[in-house]
Structures are given as structure tokens and as C-alpha cells.
Amino acid sequence: MARLTKNQKTALAKFDPNKEYTLSDAARIVKEITTTKFDASVDIDVRLGVDPKKSDQMVRGIVALPHGTGKDVRVLVLCTPDKAQEAKDAGADHVGLDDYIQKIEGGWVDVDVIITMPAVMAKVGKLGKILGPRNLMPNPKSGTVTMEVGKAVKEIKSGKIDFKVDKYGIIHTSVGKVSFSPEKLTENAQEVLQTIAKLKPASSKGTYIKSVTISSTMSKGVAVDKATLGV
């Protein structure tokens, strides 16, 4: 059996891995058991009672976190020249079209979100094999294919996130940073959970939200008591 490190022993002394906590207590515990020297992300894992292989049970949504994500999101806008200034004024990190398409084809993907316009999706669509596996492909449902590129940039920079269920039926997304207060982490997580609850597919039977866990980049997961969530 592997020996526990000093940090792992300290963490286990602060909470019971077999116990479920309220959302606010879980957020507080994650802050207490995270010992990284950097400002780690705090993530929520929501296991759903859906079959992602069925198209009518694919859960995907957008949520604006009340307190943002706490990280600087690098945004690339692929647009026509007449929209370039709008994107730059809104705070996009990179703006262009053919030049960036060439860079991406050469392997460059040093961004977190890509926004584009309907008129250039034919060009962008050819990058699917590169962008798809990295979850960077623009999508109208997530608001990243739009004529209002400036508005989209501002929303993403201020904390709007896109999430979707993976092949195992789990939604995994960030709700902030360890430096956030427990209250801010709780409110961000509540916003995500309420949005997921509203997206329950009509064809999903039985328990929809099966389990909720909060963790930081390097911490153990803290289980949340679903009965206390109100969703």
C-alpha cells in the first residue's frame, strides 16, 4: 500500500473522504486541503444519469459565473477584416483569419476559446480534426459562432463558460480559483448546478444528478450532499 505524504495526511485530517458535505462546506474544505504554491483551479464534477451516446441525452450548456473563472482566458477571433477592430476593442488576444487558420494547420493551438462568424465557418470547419479533440471548435450553441464577435469576447472574458457531458456521463468544469472565498466558489458552483438541472433531457429517466464532487487541481475530491443542493 502506498505511503501517504505529509500533505495527504494533513488533508485527510481535515475531512472524511467517505462523508458528503454541503456545497459551502465542500468549497471551504477544498481551500483548506489545497497546498499548491500556485493559485489552483477549483473544479466541479457532476455525474449525470444520461446516456451521452444518445443524441437526445447530450447535455451541453452555457453559464455565466457570477464571480468569473479567475483565469485570463486567451481568445482567438477568426473573422473578416470588417469585424477585426470590434474584436480587438472587446479584448480579443488574437484576431485574424487565413493567417491563423494556417498557424492552426501547422499545430498552433495556444488559446482557450475560439470565436468566429457564420460567414467563415466553411473555412474554420476544415480545422475540425485539430480543434475538435481539444474542445476548441466554435459552436453556435455555445455562442462562439456569432456576428456579435465583440459581445462574445466580452462575455467569455468576464466568466461565461461552455460545458458538456463527456462519454462517461460526467460534466467537468471550473468554478473558480483556490484564492476565491468559499462564498464565491459556492455561488459559482450553484449557478452551474442550476443550469445543468434546467437542461435535463425529457428522455432521461431515473435520477438525473447522481453525484457532485468538488476538488482543486491537486486536491482530493470532496463529495457534496445532493439533498442540500435544492436542484
VOTORGU-462285 format. One record per residue (C-alpha): residue number from 1; residue in one letter; x, y, z. Coordinates in steps of 0.5 Angstrom, whole numbers, plus 500, padded with zeros to 3 digits. Layout:
// residues N
NODE  pos  code   px   py   pz
NODE  NUM     a    X    Y    Z
...
END
This chain:
// residues 231
NODE  pos  code   px   py   pz
NODE    1     m  500  500  500
NODE    2     a  503  507  498
NODE    3     r  505  511  504
NODE    4     l  501  518  505
NODE    5     t  505  524  504
NODE    6     k  505  529  510
NODE    7     n  500  534  506
NODE    8     q  496  528  504
NODE    9     k  496  526  512
NODE   10     t  494  534  513
NODE   11     a  488  534  508
NODE   12     l  485  527  511
NODE   13     a  485  530  518
NODE   14     k  481  536  516
NODE   15     f  475  532  512
NODE   16     d  472  525  512
NODE   17     p  473  522  504
NODE   18     n  467  518  506
NODE   19     k  463  523  508
NODE   20     e  458  528  504
NODE   21     y  458  536  506
NODE   22     t  454  542  504
NODE   23     l  457  546  498
NODE   24     s  459  551  502
NODE   25     d  463  546  507
NODE   26     a  466  543  501
NODE   27     a  468  549  498
NODE   28     r  472  551  505
NODE   29     i  475  544  505
NODE   30     v  478  544  498
NODE   31     k  481  551  500
NODE   32     e  484  548  507
NODE   33     i  487  542  503
NODE   34     t  490  545  497
NODE   35     t  497  546  499
NODE   36     t  500  548  492
NODE   37     k  504  554  491
NODE   38     f  500  557  485
NODE   39     d  493  559  485
NODE   40     a  490  552  483
NODE   41     s  483  552  480
NODE   42     v  477  549  483
NODE   43     d  473  544  479
NODE   44     i  466  541  480
NODE   45     d  465  534  477
NODE   46     v  457  533  476
NODE   47     r  456  525  475
NODE   48     l  449  525  471
NODE   49     g  444  519  470
NODE   50     v  444  520  462
NODE   51     d  447  516  456
NODE   52     p  451  521  452
NODE   53     k  451  516  446
NODE   54     k  444  518  445
NODE   55     s  443  525  442
NODE   56     d  437  527  446
NODE   57     q  441  526  452
NODE   58     m  447  530  450
NODE   59     v  447  535  456
NODE   60     r  451  542  454
NODE   61     g  450  549  456
NODE   62     i  453  556  457
NODE   63     v  453  559  464
NODE   64     a  456  566  466
NODE   65     l  459  565  473
NODE   66     p  457  571  478
NODE   67     h  465  572  480
NODE   68     g  468  569  474
NODE   69     t  473  564  473
NODE   70     g  479  567  476
NODE   71     k  484  566  470
NODE   72     d  486  570  464
NODE   73     v  482  567  458
NODE   74     r  486  567  452
NODE   75     v  481  569  446
NODE   76     l  482  568  438
NODE   77     v  477  571  434
NODE   78     l  477  569  427
NODE   79     c  473  574  423
NODE   80     t  473  578  416
NODE   81     p  477  585  416
NODE   82     d  471  589  418
NODE   83     k  470  585  424
NODE   84     a  477  586  427
NODE   85     q  477  592  430
NODE   86     e  471  590  434
NODE   87     a  474  584  437
NODE   88     k  481  588  439
NODE   89     d  477  593  442
NODE   90     a  473  588  446
NODE   91     g  480  585  449
NODE   92     a  481  579  444
NODE   93     d  488  577  445
NODE   94     h  489  574  437
NODE   95     v  485  577  431
NODE   96     g  485  575  424
NODE   97     l  483  569  419
NODE   98     d  487  566  414
NODE   99     d  494  567  418
NODE  100     y  491  564  424
NODE  101     i  488  558  420
NODE  102     q  495  557  417
NODE  103     k  498  557  424
NODE  104     i  493  552  427
NODE  105     e  494  548  421
NODE  106     g  501  548  423
NODE  107     g  500  546  430
NODE  108     w  499  552  434
NODE  109     v  493  552  439
NODE  110     d  496  557  444
NODE  111     v  489  559  446
NODE  112     d  483  557  451
NODE  113     v  477  560  446
NODE  114     i  476  561  439
NODE  115     i  470  565  437
NODE  116     t  468  566  429
NODE  117     m  463  568  425
NODE  118     p  458  564  421
NODE  119     a  460  567  414
NODE  120     v  467  564  415
NODE  121     m  465  557  418
NODE  122     a  467  554  412
NODE  123     k  474  555  413
NODE  124     v  474  554  420
NODE  125     g  470  547  419
NODE  126     k  476  545  416
NODE  127     l  480  545  422
NODE  128     g  475  540  426
NODE  129     k  480  535  427
NODE  130     i  485  539  430
NODE  131     l  480  543  434
NODE  132     g  475  538  436
NODE  133     p  479  534  440
NODE  134     r  482  540  444
NODE  135     n  474  542  445
NODE  136     l  476  549  441
NODE  137     m  471  548  436
NODE  138     p  467  554  435
NODE  139     n  459  552  436
NODE  140     p  453  557  435
NODE  141     k  450  553  441
NODE  142     s  456  556  446
NODE  143     g  455  563  443
NODE  144     t  462  562  439
NODE  145     v  459  563  432
NODE  146     t  456  569  432
NODE  147     m  456  576  428
NODE  148     e  457  580  435
NODE  149     v  464  578  436
NODE  150     g  465  584  441
NODE  151     k  460  582  445
NODE  152     a  462  574  445
NODE  153     v  469  576  447
NODE  154     k  467  581  453
NODE  155     e  462  575  456
NODE  156     i  468  570  455
NODE  157     k  473  575  459
NODE  158     s  468  576  464
NODE  159     g  467  569  466
NODE  160     k  462  566  461
NODE  161     i  464  558  460
NODE  162     d  461  553  456
NODE  163     f  461  546  459
NODE  164     k  458  539  456
NODE  165     v  458  532  459
NODE  166     d  463  527  457
NODE  167     k  463  520  454
NODE  168     y  462  517  462
NODE  169     g  456  522  463
NODE  170     i  460  527  467
NODE  171     i  461  534  467
NODE  172     h  467  537  469
NODE  173     t  468  545  469
NODE  174     s  472  550  473
NODE  175     v  468  554  478
NODE  176     g  474  559  480
NODE  177     k  481  559  484
NODE  178     v  483  557  491
NODE  179     s  484  564  492
NODE  180     f  477  566  492
NODE  181     s  473  566  498
NODE  182     p  468  560  500
NODE  183     e  462  564  499
NODE  184     k  464  566  491
NODE  185     l  466  559  490
NODE  186     t  459  556  493
NODE  187     e  456  562  489
NODE  188     n  459  560  482
NODE  189     a  458  552  483
NODE  190     q  451  554  485
NODE  191     e  450  557  478
NODE  192     v  453  551  474
NODE  193     l  449  546  478
NODE  194     q  442  550  477
NODE  195     t  444  551  470
NODE  196     i  445  543  469
NODE  197     a  439  542  473
NODE  198     k  435  546  467
NODE  199     l  438  542  462
NODE  200     k  435  535  464
NODE  201     p  433  532  458
NODE  202     a  426  529  457
NODE  203     s  428  522  455
NODE  204     s  433  522  462
NODE  205     k  429  517  467
NODE  206     g  431  516  474
NODE  207     t  436  520  478
NODE  208     y  439  526  474
NODE  209     i  444  529  478
NODE  210     k  448  522  481
NODE  211     s  453  526  485
NODE  212     v  457  532  486
NODE  213     t  464  533  487
NODE  214     i  469  539  488
NODE  215     s  476  539  488
NODE  216     s  482  543  486
NODE  217     t  488  542  481
NODE  218     m  492  538  486
NODE  219     s  487  536  492
NODE  220     k  483  530  493
NODE  221     g  475  531  491
NODE  222     v  470  533  497
NODE  223     a  463  530  496
NODE  224     v  457  534  496
NODE  225     d  451  532  499
NODE  226     k  446  533  494
NODE  227     a  440  533  499
NODE  228     t  443  540  501
NODE  229     l  443  543  494
NODE  230     g  436  545  492
NODE  231     v  436  543  485
END
